[in-house]
């Protein structure tokens, strides 16, 4: 019961205790609080009745806090500190220099998304970014269900209202092992490419959709191991092993191409030029921190994308 009564304490009652402890008399405290001495006395009496303890000793030198009074004064100081901290945090949030942003990232973009976040963190060290990496379907669902503030992807959804802005080019290329028979050929046709065993991403992925559009009308050989992989890493390793070729985001293979572990095939119509997008729900109002990241992504995101060599040399 005493705990329930303490929970009912109001800031007005606590301010009254603090004023009396500081000024030493009901009269002076009442003047500061702009109430009558009788009203203030009744307020303190009611508070003492609620907690079942005296808050002040009446001495010849004025009102002095009892042990119970000092406990309340400690609570008042603690509350004051918390409120000051809260005020400062709110000021930081309002200025876009603090807070937390939840960023959905399709798996194809995980190879460069941390670089973008790192670039943003250099100028916004007080803002925390939560990276949520998943395939396109999972990322779209996170966006739809408000589980992420915004998302980074190559193909924005169309089945619910969104706002999207392009922030950089997204090339799709065909990769092969360095010793592949087409590694040094120039101007390969789609028909020639169709003779090769292909490794493809799972149904529903953005890369799979582009692959099917690019190879429309051609009969495609599937790689002997016959995988539909949800992992770019699996596809890259399988191609490096010489078990097939793959159409893939150029930004996922930039490091392997630079190291000579993979090559880009020179195929007519490639690379396919798409864009990377920053996407949010149309009805999502971004926090100042979220808006700051959105602006950074749209204005400077392209500078953090990996460079790719020209397949034709």
C-alpha positions as YAML, in Angstrom:
chain: A
units: angstrom
residues:
- id: 1
  name: UNK
  ca: [0.00, 0.00, 0.00]
- id: 2
  name: UNK
  ca: [2.80, 2.42, 0.87]
- id: 3
  name: UNK
  ca: [4.41, 1.67, -2.50]
- id: 4
  name: UNK
  ca: [1.14, 2.50, -4.29]
- id: 5
  name: UNK
  ca: [0.91, 5.81, -2.41]
- id: 6
  name: UNK
  ca: [4.48, 6.71, -3.35]
- id: 7
  name: UNK
  ca: [3.68, 6.07, -7.00]
- id: 8
  name: UNK
  ca: [0.97, 8.73, -6.72]
- id: 9
  name: UNK
  ca: [3.47, 11.45, -5.82]
- id: 10
  name: UNK
  ca: [3.23, 14.41, -8.17]
- id: 11
  name: UNK
  ca: [5.95, 16.75, -9.37]
- id: 12
  name: UNK
  ca: [3.99, 19.59, -7.76]
- id: 13
  name: UNK
  ca: [4.30, 17.90, -4.36]
- id: 14
  name: UNK
  ca: [8.00, 17.25, -4.87]
- id: 15
  name: UNK
  ca: [8.62, 20.86, -5.89]
- id: 16
  name: UNK
  ca: [6.92, 21.95, -2.68]
- id: 17
  name: UNK
  ca: [9.20, 19.74, -0.58]
- id: 18
  name: UNK
  ca: [12.28, 21.10, -2.38]
- id: 19
  name: UNK
  ca: [11.21, 24.73, -1.89]
- id: 20
  name: UNK
  ca: [10.52, 24.29, 1.85]
- id: 21
  name: UNK
  ca: [13.85, 22.49, 2.38]
- id: 22
  name: UNK
  ca: [15.72, 25.26, 0.59]
- id: 23
  name: UNK
  ca: [13.93, 28.26, 2.14]
- id: 24
  name: UNK
  ca: [13.22, 26.89, 5.63]
- id: 25
  name: UNK
  ca: [9.69, 28.28, 6.11]
- id: 26
  name: UNK
  ca: [6.22, 27.67, 4.76]
- id: 27
  name: UNK
  ca: [5.70, 31.37, 4.19]
- id: 28
  name: UNK
  ca: [8.74, 31.93, 2.00]
- id: 29
  name: UNK
  ca: [8.18, 28.68, 0.10]
- id: 30
  name: UNK
  ca: [4.53, 29.60, -0.47]
- id: 31
  name: UNK
  ca: [5.58, 32.98, -1.89]
- id: 32
  name: UNK
  ca: [7.99, 31.29, -4.32]
- id: 33
  name: UNK
  ca: [5.39, 28.75, -5.39]
- id: 34
  name: UNK
  ca: [2.68, 31.43, -5.65]
- id: 35
  name: UNK
  ca: [0.28, 29.69, -3.24]
- id: 36
  name: UNK
  ca: [-0.99, 30.59, 0.22]
- id: 37
  name: UNK
  ca: [0.89, 29.27, 3.29]
- id: 38
  name: UNK
  ca: [-2.30, 27.45, 4.33]
- id: 39
  name: UNK
  ca: [-2.55, 25.71, 0.96]
- id: 40
  name: UNK
  ca: [1.11, 24.70, 1.05]
- id: 41
  name: UNK
  ca: [0.78, 23.43, 4.62]
- id: 42
  name: UNK
  ca: [-2.22, 21.35, 3.58]
- id: 43
  name: UNK
  ca: [-0.27, 19.98, 0.60]
- id: 44
  name: UNK
  ca: [2.64, 18.85, 2.77]
- id: 45
  name: UNK
  ca: [0.28, 17.47, 5.44]
- id: 46
  name: UNK
  ca: [-1.53, 15.46, 2.79]
- id: 47
  name: UNK
  ca: [1.79, 14.13, 1.48]
- id: 48
  name: UNK
  ca: [2.92, 13.14, 4.98]
- id: 49
  name: UNK
  ca: [-0.39, 11.36, 5.52]
- id: 50
  name: UNK
  ca: [0.03, 9.47, 2.23]
- id: 51
  name: UNK
  ca: [3.48, 8.13, 2.99]
- id: 52
  name: UNK
  ca: [2.92, 7.80, 6.74]
- id: 53
  name: UNK
  ca: [6.06, 9.74, 7.73]
- id: 54
  name: UNK
  ca: [6.93, 13.30, 8.75]
- id: 55
  name: UNK
  ca: [8.95, 15.17, 6.16]
- id: 56
  name: UNK
  ca: [10.14, 18.11, 8.27]
- id: 57
  name: UNK
  ca: [11.16, 18.74, 11.84]
- id: 58
  name: UNK
  ca: [9.91, 22.06, 13.27]
- id: 59
  name: UNK
  ca: [12.99, 23.63, 14.89]
- id: 60
  name: UNK
  ca: [13.84, 27.11, 16.19]
- id: 61
  name: UNK
  ca: [15.97, 27.51, 13.05]
- id: 62
  name: UNK
  ca: [13.08, 26.66, 10.74]
- id: 63
  name: UNK
  ca: [11.86, 23.54, 8.98]
- id: 64
  name: UNK
  ca: [14.52, 20.87, 8.57]
- id: 65
  name: UNK
  ca: [14.08, 17.71, 6.44]
- id: 66
  name: UNK
  ca: [13.72, 14.44, 8.33]
- id: 67
  name: UNK
  ca: [15.22, 11.21, 7.02]
- id: 68
  name: UNK
  ca: [12.04, 10.76, 4.97]
- id: 69
  name: UNK
  ca: [12.34, 14.33, 3.69]
- id: 70
  name: UNK
  ca: [15.93, 13.75, 2.65]
- id: 71
  name: UNK
  ca: [14.90, 10.62, 0.74]
- id: 72
  name: UNK
  ca: [12.39, 12.70, -1.20]
- id: 73
  name: UNK
  ca: [15.03, 15.37, -1.85]
- id: 74
  name: UNK
  ca: [17.32, 12.66, -3.25]
- id: 75
  name: UNK
  ca: [14.49, 11.53, -5.52]
- id: 76
  name: UNK
  ca: [13.93, 15.13, -6.61]
- id: 77
  name: UNK
  ca: [17.60, 15.53, -7.54]
- id: 78
  name: UNK
  ca: [17.52, 12.23, -9.44]
- id: 79
  name: UNK
  ca: [14.39, 13.22, -11.34]
- id: 80
  name: UNK
  ca: [15.94, 16.57, -12.18]
- id: 81
  name: UNK
  ca: [19.01, 14.85, -13.60]
- id: 82
  name: UNK
  ca: [16.88, 12.46, -15.67]
- id: 83
  name: UNK
  ca: [14.78, 15.34, -17.03]
- id: 84
  name: UNK
  ca: [17.89, 17.33, -17.95]
- id: 85
  name: UNK
  ca: [19.30, 14.30, -19.77]
- id: 86
  name: UNK
  ca: [15.98, 13.74, -21.53]
- id: 87
  name: UNK
  ca: [15.86, 17.40, -22.58]
- id: 88
  name: UNK
  ca: [19.36, 17.19, -24.02]
- id: 89
  name: UNK
  ca: [18.54, 13.98, -25.89]
- id: 90
  name: UNK
  ca: [15.37, 15.49, -27.31]
- id: 91
  name: UNK
  ca: [17.37, 18.50, -28.45]
- id: 92
  name: UNK
  ca: [19.86, 16.15, -30.13]
- id: 93
  name: UNK
  ca: [17.09, 14.17, -31.79]
- id: 94
  name: UNK
  ca: [15.41, 17.33, -33.00]
- id: 95
  name: UNK
  ca: [18.66, 18.48, -34.57]
- id: 96
  name: UNK
  ca: [19.23, 15.17, -36.38]
- id: 97
  name: UNK
  ca: [22.47, 14.52, -34.48]
- id: 98
  name: UNK
  ca: [21.23, 11.63, -32.37]
- id: 99
  name: UNK
  ca: [18.80, 8.73, -32.44]
- id: 100
  name: UNK
  ca: [18.55, 5.36, -34.11]
- id: 101
  name: UNK
  ca: [17.70, 4.38, -37.68]
- id: 102
  name: UNK
  ca: [16.67, 0.88, -38.77]
- id: 103
  name: UNK
  ca: [17.95, 0.23, -42.30]
- id: 104
  name: UNK
  ca: [16.78, -2.75, -44.33]
- id: 105
  name: UNK
  ca: [19.39, -3.96, -46.84]
- id: 106
  name: UNK
  ca: [18.86, -6.55, -49.55]
- id: 107
  name: UNK
  ca: [21.57, -9.21, -49.50]
- id: 108
  name: UNK
  ca: [23.04, -8.02, -52.79]
- id: 109
  name: UNK
  ca: [23.75, -4.62, -51.22]
- id: 110
  name: UNK
  ca: [25.40, -5.92, -48.05]
- id: 111
  name: UNK
  ca: [28.79, -5.72, -49.79]
- id: 112
  name: UNK
  ca: [28.78, -1.94, -49.78]
- id: 113
  name: UNK
  ca: [26.06, -0.86, -47.33]
- id: 114
  name: UNK
  ca: [28.49, -0.89, -44.36]
- id: 115
  name: UNK
  ca: [30.74, 1.52, -46.27]
- id: 116
  name: UNK
  ca: [27.83, 3.93, -46.71]
- id: 117
  name: UNK
  ca: [26.97, 3.64, -43.02]
- id: 118
  name: UNK
  ca: [30.60, 4.26, -42.15]
- id: 119
  name: UNK
  ca: [30.69, 7.38, -44.28]
- id: 120
  name: UNK
  ca: [27.52, 8.64, -42.63]
- id: 121
  name: UNK
  ca: [28.86, 7.90, -39.15]
- id: 122
  name: UNK
  ca: [31.86, 10.17, -39.73]
- id: 123
  name: UNK
  ca: [29.60, 13.21, -39.89]
- id: 124
  name: UNK
  ca: [26.81, 11.93, -37.62]
- id: 125
  name: UNK
  ca: [28.59, 10.07, -34.81]
- id: 126
  name: UNK
  ca: [25.61, 10.33, -32.46]
- id: 127
  name: UNK
  ca: [23.21, 8.40, -34.73]
- id: 128
  name: UNK
  ca: [23.06, 4.61, -34.48]
- id: 129
  name: UNK
  ca: [22.24, 2.57, -37.60]
- id: 130
  name: UNK
  ca: [20.73, -0.91, -37.24]
- id: 131
  name: UNK
  ca: [21.46, -2.94, -40.38]
- id: 132
  name: UNK
  ca: [18.82, -5.57, -41.15]
- id: 133
  name: UNK
  ca: [20.07, -7.74, -44.04]
- id: 134
  name: UNK
  ca: [17.76, -10.13, -45.89]
- id: 135
  name: UNK
  ca: [16.69, -11.24, -49.34]
- id: 136
  name: UNK
  ca: [14.39, -8.97, -51.30]
- id: 137
  name: UNK
  ca: [11.19, -10.60, -50.07]
- id: 138
  name: UNK
  ca: [12.15, -10.29, -46.42]
- id: 139
  name: UNK
  ca: [13.28, -6.69, -46.88]
- id: 140
  name: UNK
  ca: [10.05, -5.72, -48.60]
- id: 141
  name: UNK
  ca: [8.02, -7.30, -45.80]
- id: 142
  name: UNK
  ca: [10.06, -5.46, -43.16]
- id: 143
  name: UNK
  ca: [9.33, -2.23, -45.00]
- id: 144
  name: UNK
  ca: [5.64, -3.06, -45.35]
- id: 145
  name: UNK
  ca: [5.30, -3.89, -41.65]
- id: 146
  name: UNK
  ca: [7.18, -0.77, -40.44]
- id: 147
  name: UNK
  ca: [9.95, -2.93, -38.97]
- id: 148
  name: UNK
  ca: [12.56, -0.82, -40.76]
- id: 149
  name: UNK
  ca: [12.55, 2.94, -41.29]
- id: 150
  name: UNK
  ca: [13.90, 2.74, -44.82]
- id: 151
  name: UNK
  ca: [15.49, 0.21, -47.13]
- id: 152
  name: UNK
  ca: [18.26, -0.02, -49.67]
- id: 153
  name: UNK
  ca: [17.36, -2.13, -52.71]
- id: 154
  name: UNK
  ca: [17.56, -2.36, -56.47]
- id: 155
  name: UNK
  ca: [13.87, -2.85, -57.30]
- id: 156
  name: UNK
  ca: [11.30, -0.98, -55.18]
- id: 157
  name: UNK
  ca: [8.02, -2.79, -54.45]
- id: 158
  name: UNK
  ca: [4.87, -1.80, -56.29]
- id: 159
  name: UNK
  ca: [2.13, -3.43, -54.23]
- id: 160
  name: UNK
  ca: [1.94, -0.73, -51.52]
- id: 161
  name: UNK
  ca: [2.61, 3.02, -51.53]
- id: 162
  name: UNK
  ca: [6.30, 3.87, -51.23]
- id: 163
  name: UNK
  ca: [8.63, 6.81, -51.72]
- id: 164
  name: UNK
  ca: [11.86, 6.00, -53.55]
- id: 165
  name: UNK
  ca: [14.87, 7.89, -54.80]
- id: 166
  name: UNK
  ca: [17.75, 6.59, -56.88]
- id: 167
  name: UNK
  ca: [21.20, 7.17, -55.43]
- id: 168
  name: UNK
  ca: [23.55, 5.36, -57.81]
- id: 169
  name: UNK
  ca: [24.00, 2.94, -60.73]
- id: 170
  name: UNK
  ca: [23.60, -0.79, -60.21]
- id: 171
  name: UNK
  ca: [25.33, -2.77, -62.98]
- id: 172
  name: UNK
  ca: [24.53, -6.45, -63.51]
- id: 173
  name: UNK
  ca: [27.23, -8.54, -65.15]
- id: 174
  name: UNK
  ca: [28.05, -12.13, -66.10]
- id: 175
  name: UNK
  ca: [30.93, -13.70, -64.21]
- id: 176
  name: UNK
  ca: [33.08, -16.72, -64.96]
- id: 177
  name: UNK
  ca: [36.20, -18.42, -63.68]
- id: 178
  name: UNK
  ca: [39.47, -16.85, -64.91]
- id: 179
  name: UNK
  ca: [40.26, -19.94, -67.04]
- id: 180
  name: UNK
  ca: [36.82, -20.08, -68.66]
- id: 181
  name: UNK
  ca: [36.83, -20.56, -72.43]
- id: 182
  name: UNK
  ca: [35.05, -17.21, -72.88]
- id: 183
  name: UNK
  ca: [37.26, -15.28, -70.46]
- id: 184
  name: UNK
  ca: [39.16, -13.48, -73.25]
- id: 185
  name: UNK
  ca: [36.44, -13.39, -75.87]
- id: 186
  name: UNK
  ca: [34.94, -10.06, -76.85]
- id: 187
  name: UNK
  ca: [31.41, -9.33, -78.00]
- id: 188
  name: UNK
  ca: [29.79, -12.58, -76.94]
- id: 189
  name: UNK
  ca: [26.16, -12.96, -77.98]
- id: 190
  name: UNK
  ca: [23.32, -14.05, -75.76]
- id: 191
  name: UNK
  ca: [22.99, -17.21, -77.86]
- id: 192
  name: UNK
  ca: [26.62, -18.13, -77.21]
- id: 193
  name: UNK
  ca: [26.17, -17.40, -73.53]
- id: 194
  name: UNK
  ca: [23.09, -19.64, -73.40]
- id: 195
  name: UNK
  ca: [25.31, -22.62, -74.21]
- id: 196
  name: UNK
  ca: [26.97, -22.30, -70.81]
- id: 197
  name: UNK
  ca: [25.60, -23.86, -67.60]
- id: 198
  name: UNK
  ca: [24.04, -21.08, -65.55]
- id: 199
  name: UNK
  ca: [23.84, -20.62, -61.79]
- id: 200
  name: UNK
  ca: [20.86, -18.49, -60.84]
- id: 201
  name: UNK
  ca: [19.43, -16.83, -57.74]
- id: 202
  name: UNK
  ca: [16.18, -18.01, -56.14]
- id: 203
  name: UNK
  ca: [12.77, -17.07, -57.53]
- id: 204
  name: UNK
  ca: [11.67, -13.64, -56.33]
- id: 205
  name: UNK
  ca: [15.14, -12.12, -56.16]
- id: 206
  name: UNK
  ca: [15.78, -8.98, -58.17]
- id: 207
  name: UNK
  ca: [18.75, -10.57, -59.93]
- id: 208
  name: UNK
  ca: [16.68, -13.59, -60.98]
- id: 209
  name: UNK
  ca: [14.06, -11.29, -62.53]
- id: 210
  name: UNK
  ca: [16.68, -9.38, -64.53]
- id: 211
  name: UNK
  ca: [18.28, -12.65, -65.66]
- id: 212
  name: UNK
  ca: [14.96, -13.98, -66.97]
- id: 213
  name: UNK
  ca: [14.27, -10.72, -68.80]
- id: 214
  name: UNK
  ca: [17.74, -10.64, -70.37]
- id: 215
  name: UNK
  ca: [17.64, -14.24, -71.57]
- id: 216
  name: UNK
  ca: [14.03, -14.17, -72.77]
- id: 217
  name: UNK
  ca: [13.48, -16.47, -75.77]
- id: 218
  name: UNK
  ca: [16.62, -18.55, -75.22]
- id: 219
  name: UNK
  ca: [16.82, -22.08, -73.85]
- id: 220
  name: UNK
  ca: [19.12, -21.93, -70.85]
- id: 221
  name: UNK
  ca: [21.33, -24.74, -69.63]
- id: 222
  name: UNK
  ca: [21.36, -25.15, -65.91]
- id: 223
  name: UNK
  ca: [24.56, -25.90, -64.02]
- id: 224
  name: UNK
  ca: [25.14, -29.59, -63.37]
- id: 225
  name: UNK
  ca: [24.75, -29.15, -59.61]
- id: 226
  name: UNK
  ca: [21.32, -27.63, -60.26]
- id: 227
  name: UNK
  ca: [21.10, -25.12, -57.39]
- id: 228
  name: UNK
  ca: [18.74, -22.24, -56.99]
- id: 229
  name: UNK
  ca: [20.79, -20.30, -54.50]
- id: 230
  name: UNK
  ca: [19.66, -17.58, -52.14]
- id: 231
  name: UNK
  ca: [23.30, -16.74, -51.50]
- id: 232
  name: UNK
  ca: [25.57, -14.63, -53.68]
- id: 233
  name: UNK
  ca: [28.51, -16.21, -51.87]
- id: 234
  name: UNK
  ca: [27.46, -19.71, -52.92]
- id: 235
  name: UNK
  ca: [27.10, -18.59, -56.52]
- id: 236
  name: UNK
  ca: [30.50, -16.87, -56.52]
- id: 237
  name: UNK
  ca: [32.28, -19.86, -55.04]
- id: 238
  name: UNK
  ca: [30.58, -22.23, -57.49]
- id: 239
  name: UNK
  ca: [31.56, -20.06, -60.46]
- id: 240
  name: UNK
  ca: [35.15, -19.87, -59.19]
- id: 241
  name: UNK
  ca: [35.13, -23.67, -59.09]
- id: 242
  name: UNK
  ca: [34.38, -23.70, -62.83]
- id: 243
  name: UNK
  ca: [30.90, -25.21, -62.54]
- id: 244
  name: UNK
  ca: [29.07, -22.52, -64.47]
- id: 245
  name: UNK
  ca: [28.57, -18.82, -65.14]
- id: 246
  name: UNK
  ca: [26.16, -16.42, -63.48]
- id: 247
  name: UNK
  ca: [24.43, -13.10, -63.99]
- id: 248
  name: UNK
  ca: [25.01, -11.18, -60.79]
- id: 249
  name: UNK
  ca: [25.23, -7.70, -59.34]
- id: 250
  name: UNK
  ca: [28.60, -6.23, -60.24]
- id: 251
  name: UNK
  ca: [28.88, -4.71, -56.80]
- id: 252
  name: UNK
  ca: [28.88, -8.15, -55.16]
- id: 253
  name: UNK
  ca: [31.92, -9.34, -57.13]
- id: 254
  name: UNK
  ca: [34.10, -6.21, -57.33]
- id: 255
  name: UNK
  ca: [36.65, -7.58, -54.83]
- id: 256
  name: UNK
  ca: [36.94, -11.00, -56.52]
- id: 257
  name: UNK
  ca: [37.31, -9.41, -59.98]
- id: 258
  name: UNK
  ca: [39.98, -7.03, -58.67]
- id: 259
  name: UNK
  ca: [41.85, -10.00, -57.14]
- id: 260
  name: UNK
  ca: [41.65, -12.04, -60.34]
- id: 261
  name: UNK
  ca: [39.50, -14.78, -58.81]
- id: 262
  name: UNK
  ca: [36.63, -14.01, -61.21]
- id: 263
  name: UNK
  ca: [36.35, -12.35, -64.61]
- id: 264
  name: UNK
  ca: [33.57, -10.34, -66.22]
- id: 265
  name: UNK
  ca: [32.50, -11.74, -69.58]
- id: 266
  name: UNK
  ca: [32.17, -9.25, -72.42]
- id: 267
  name: UNK
  ca: [28.61, -9.87, -73.61]
- id: 268
  name: UNK
  ca: [26.52, -7.77, -75.97]
- id: 269
  name: UNK
  ca: [23.97, -5.82, -73.93]
- id: 270
  name: UNK
  ca: [25.96, -6.10, -70.72]
- id: 271
  name: UNK
  ca: [26.39, -4.73, -68.19]
- id: 272
  name: UNK
  ca: [22.69, -4.20, -67.62]
- id: 273
  name: UNK
  ca: [22.24, -0.79, -66.06]
- id: 274
  name: UNK
  ca: [19.85, -0.57, -63.15]
- id: 275
  name: UNK
  ca: [19.76, 1.75, -60.14]
- id: 276
  name: UNK
  ca: [20.06, 1.46, -56.38]
- id: 277
  name: UNK
  ca: [17.18, 3.04, -54.49]
- id: 278
  name: UNK
  ca: [16.51, 4.41, -51.05]
- id: 279
  name: UNK
  ca: [12.95, 3.31, -50.23]
- id: 280
  name: UNK
  ca: [10.48, 4.02, -47.45]
- id: 281
  name: UNK
  ca: [6.75, 3.68, -47.00]
- id: 282
  name: UNK
  ca: [4.92, 6.69, -48.40]
- id: 283
  name: UNK
  ca: [3.13, 7.19, -45.08]
- id: 284
  name: UNK
  ca: [6.32, 6.84, -43.03]
- id: 285
  name: UNK
  ca: [7.42, 10.11, -41.43]
- id: 286
  name: UNK
  ca: [11.15, 9.80, -40.87]
- id: 287
  name: UNK
  ca: [12.69, 11.03, -37.66]
- id: 288
  name: UNK
  ca: [15.33, 13.77, -38.01]
- id: 289
  name: UNK
  ca: [17.96, 11.03, -37.79]
- id: 290
  name: UNK
  ca: [16.21, 8.98, -40.46]
- id: 291
  name: UNK
  ca: [15.86, 12.02, -42.71]
- id: 292
  name: UNK
  ca: [19.54, 12.82, -42.25]
- id: 293
  name: UNK
  ca: [20.49, 9.31, -43.38]
- id: 294
  name: UNK
  ca: [18.05, 9.44, -46.31]
- id: 295
  name: UNK
  ca: [19.55, 12.75, -47.48]
- id: 296
  name: UNK
  ca: [23.09, 11.39, -47.12]
- id: 297
  name: UNK
  ca: [22.22, 8.25, -49.07]
- id: 298
  name: UNK
  ca: [20.59, 10.13, -51.95]
- id: 299
  name: UNK
  ca: [23.26, 12.82, -52.16]
- id: 300
  name: UNK
  ca: [26.45, 10.88, -51.40]
- id: 301
  name: UNK
  ca: [25.63, 7.17, -51.60]
- id: 302
  name: UNK
  ca: [27.04, 6.76, -55.12]
- id: 303
  name: UNK
  ca: [30.52, 7.75, -53.92]
- id: 304
  name: UNK
  ca: [30.64, 4.61, -51.73]
- id: 305
  name: UNK
  ca: [29.71, 2.12, -54.46]
- id: 306
  name: UNK
  ca: [32.49, -0.27, -55.61]
- id: 307
  name: UNK
  ca: [34.29, 0.38, -58.90]
- id: 308
  name: UNK
  ca: [34.20, -2.23, -61.65]
- id: 309
  name: UNK
  ca: [36.65, -2.76, -64.54]
- id: 310
  name: UNK
  ca: [35.48, -2.66, -68.14]
- id: 311
  name: UNK
  ca: [34.85, -6.28, -69.30]
- id: 312
  name: UNK
  ca: [36.29, -5.34, -72.70]
- id: 313
  name: UNK
  ca: [39.53, -4.30, -71.04]
...
